[in-house]
Amino acid sequence: MVTEKVKESDVITSFYLKAADGAEIADFIPGQYVSLQFNIDGENYTHIRQYSLADAPGKDYYRISVKREDGNKAPDGIVSNYLHNQVEEGDTLQVSAPAGDFILHSDRLNPVVLISGGGFREDKIHFEFFGPMGSLAK
Ligand SMILES: Cc1cc2nc3c(=O)[nH]c(=O)nc-3n(C[C@H](O)[C@H](O)[C@H](O)COP(=O)(O)OP(=O)(O)OC[C@H]3O[C@@H](n4cnc5c(N)ncnc54)[C@H](O)[C@@H]3O)c2cc1C
């Protein structure tokens, strides 16, 4: 369930997600993502999109930050615009368990260089998680 919807900028909106039945959410490793499935009125097909988990683990919610894909001359992005324009606090979404192997290994001491493109949140999450653990050379 969407417990909070926060407009971060003109094109980025964050959604805070908790289990609709109040159950604990599955833990995750920084860098992982969830898949969201949508059956949108007027769309012929089910749409599934992935969104990175944009907060440190150990919270009682997932946060995703979604960039609205403006099509300009092409059609607008279906799911990102649906999330921005139609999904509100209190709505229930179909969300998978966390997945993905683009993760940092806390047991390895080799230096890591993080380069971010597109404004997504994985680099910040890795810093939030591993910075306090002293695993990252600054
Ligand atoms: C592992 C992973 C993690 C991700 N994490 C994030 C995240 O944290 N935040 C985030 O915002 N996104 C993330 N994404 C991307 C996200 O899954 C979606 O791909 C994104 O939101 C666009 O989906 P959409 O349905 O809005 O666009 P779609 O409808 O899939 O369209 C995609 C693009 O194609 C263009 N397009 C559509 N039709 C045409 C056409 N006929 N001709 C030319 N162009 C066209 C659209 O304008 C749009 O720019 C992630 C993807 C992956 C794989």
The ligand as an SDF file (V2000), in Angstrom:
LIG
                    3D

 53 58  0  0  0  0  0  0  0  0999 V2000
   16.6380   -2.8280  -12.3870 C   0  0  0  0  0  0  0  0  0  0  0  0
   15.8890   -1.5490  -12.7890 C   0  0  0  0  0  0  0  0  0  0  0  0
   15.7360   -0.5540  -11.8490 C   0  0  0  0  0  0  0  0  0  0  0  0
   15.0830    0.6340  -12.2030 C   0  0  0  0  0  0  0  0  0  0  0  0
   14.9430    1.6040  -11.2530 N   0  0  0  0  0  0  0  0  0  0  0  0
   14.2730    2.7470  -11.5620 C   0  0  0  0  0  0  0  0  0  0  0  0
   14.1140    3.7790  -10.5820 C   0  0  0  0  0  0  0  0  0  0  0  0
   14.5640    3.6690   -9.4260 O   0  0  0  0  0  0  0  0  0  0  0  0
   13.4240    4.8980  -10.9490 N   0  0  0  0  0  0  0  0  0  0  0  0
   12.8990    5.0580  -12.2270 C   0  0  0  0  0  0  0  0  0  0  0  0
   12.2800    6.0940  -12.4950 O   0  0  0  0  0  0  0  0  0  0  0  0
   13.0490    4.0840  -13.1590 N   0  0  0  0  0  0  0  0  0  0  0  0
   13.7030    2.9400  -12.8640 C   0  0  0  0  0  0  0  0  0  0  0  0
   13.8290    1.9570  -13.8060 N   0  0  0  0  0  0  0  0  0  0  0  0
   13.1300    2.1380  -15.1100 C   0  0  0  0  0  0  0  0  0  0  0  0
   11.6410    1.7310  -14.9750 C   0  0  0  0  0  0  0  0  0  0  0  0
   11.5600    0.3180  -14.7530 O   0  0  0  0  0  0  0  0  0  0  0  0
   10.8120    2.0380  -16.2330 C   0  0  0  0  0  0  0  0  0  0  0  0
   11.4790    1.5210  -17.3410 O   0  0  0  0  0  0  0  0  0  0  0  0
   10.5750    3.5320  -16.4010 C   0  0  0  0  0  0  0  0  0  0  0  0
    9.8150    4.0400  -15.3080 O   0  0  0  0  0  0  0  0  0  0  0  0
    9.7970    3.8130  -17.7140 C   0  0  0  0  0  0  0  0  0  0  0  0
    8.6080    3.0950  -17.6810 O   0  0  0  0  0  0  0  0  0  0  0  0
    7.2950    3.7030  -18.3710 P   0  0  0  0  0  0  0  0  0  0  0  0
    6.2540    2.6640  -18.3200 O   0  0  0  0  0  0  0  0  0  0  0  0
    6.9940    5.0380  -17.7830 O   0  0  0  0  0  0  0  0  0  0  0  0
    7.7800    3.9550  -19.8470 O   0  0  0  0  0  0  0  0  0  0  0  0
    7.4310    3.0310  -21.1260 P   0  0  0  0  0  0  0  0  0  0  0  0
    5.9930    3.1400  -21.4590 O   0  0  0  0  0  0  0  0  0  0  0  0
    8.0130    1.6880  -20.8980 O   0  0  0  0  0  0  0  0  0  0  0  0
    8.2740    3.8000  -22.2320 O   0  0  0  0  0  0  0  0  0  0  0  0
    9.6760    3.8430  -22.1530 C   0  0  0  0  0  0  0  0  0  0  0  0
   10.1830    5.0300  -22.9580 C   0  0  0  0  0  0  0  0  0  0  0  0
    9.8540    4.8350  -24.3250 O   0  0  0  0  0  0  0  0  0  0  0  0
    9.2380    6.0100  -24.8410 C   0  0  0  0  0  0  0  0  0  0  0  0
    8.2970    5.5980  -25.9040 N   0  0  0  0  0  0  0  0  0  0  0  0
    7.1000    5.0060  -25.7450 C   0  0  0  0  0  0  0  0  0  0  0  0
    6.5170    4.7440  -26.9460 N   0  0  0  0  0  0  0  0  0  0  0  0
    7.3830    5.1970  -27.8730 C   0  0  0  0  0  0  0  0  0  0  0  0
    7.3670    5.2360  -29.3050 C   0  0  0  0  0  0  0  0  0  0  0  0
    6.3440    4.7400  -30.0220 N   0  0  0  0  0  0  0  0  0  0  0  0
    8.4340    5.7980  -29.9280 N   0  0  0  0  0  0  0  0  0  0  0  0
    9.4820    6.2910  -29.2530 C   0  0  0  0  0  0  0  0  0  0  0  0
    9.5470    6.2840  -27.8960 N   0  0  0  0  0  0  0  0  0  0  0  0
    8.5180    5.7430  -27.2230 C   0  0  0  0  0  0  0  0  0  0  0  0
    8.5560    6.6650  -23.6600 C   0  0  0  0  0  0  0  0  0  0  0  0
    8.3670    8.0620  -23.8440 O   0  0  0  0  0  0  0  0  0  0  0  0
    9.5560    6.3720  -22.5520 C   0  0  0  0  0  0  0  0  0  0  0  0
   10.5650    7.3600  -22.5100 O   0  0  0  0  0  0  0  0  0  0  0  0
   14.5260    0.7960  -13.5000 C   0  0  0  0  0  0  0  0  0  0  0  0
   14.6750   -0.2390  -14.4270 C   0  0  0  0  0  0  0  0  0  0  0  0
   15.3540   -1.3760  -14.0830 C   0  0  0  0  0  0  0  0  0  0  0  0
   15.5090   -2.4790  -15.1170 C   0  0  0  0  0  0  0  0  0  0  0  0
  1  2  1  0
  2  3  1  0
  2 52  2  0
  3  4  2  0
  4  5  1  0
  4 50  1  0
  5  6  2  0
  6  7  1  0
  6 13  1  0
  7  8  2  0
  7  9  1  0
  9 10  1  0
 10 11  2  0
 10 12  1  0
 12 13  2  0
 13 14  1  0
 14 15  1  0
 14 50  1  0
 15 16  1  0
 16 17  1  0
 16 18  1  0
 18 19  1  0
 18 20  1  0
 20 21  1  0
 20 22  1  0
 22 23  1  0
 23 24  1  0
 24 25  2  0
 24 26  1  0
 24 27  1  0
 27 28  1  0
 28 29  2  0
 28 30  1  0
 28 31  1  0
 31 32  1  0
 32 33  1  0
 33 34  1  0
 33 48  1  0
 34 35  1  0
 35 36  1  0
 35 46  1  0
 36 37  1  0
 36 45  1  0
 37 38  2  0
 38 39  1  0
 39 40  1  0
 39 45  2  0
 40 41  1  0
 40 42  2  0
 42 43  1  0
 43 44  2  0
 44 45  1  0
 46 47  1  0
 46 48  1  0
 48 49  1  0
 50 51  2  0
 51 52  1  0
 52 53  1  0
M  END
$$$$
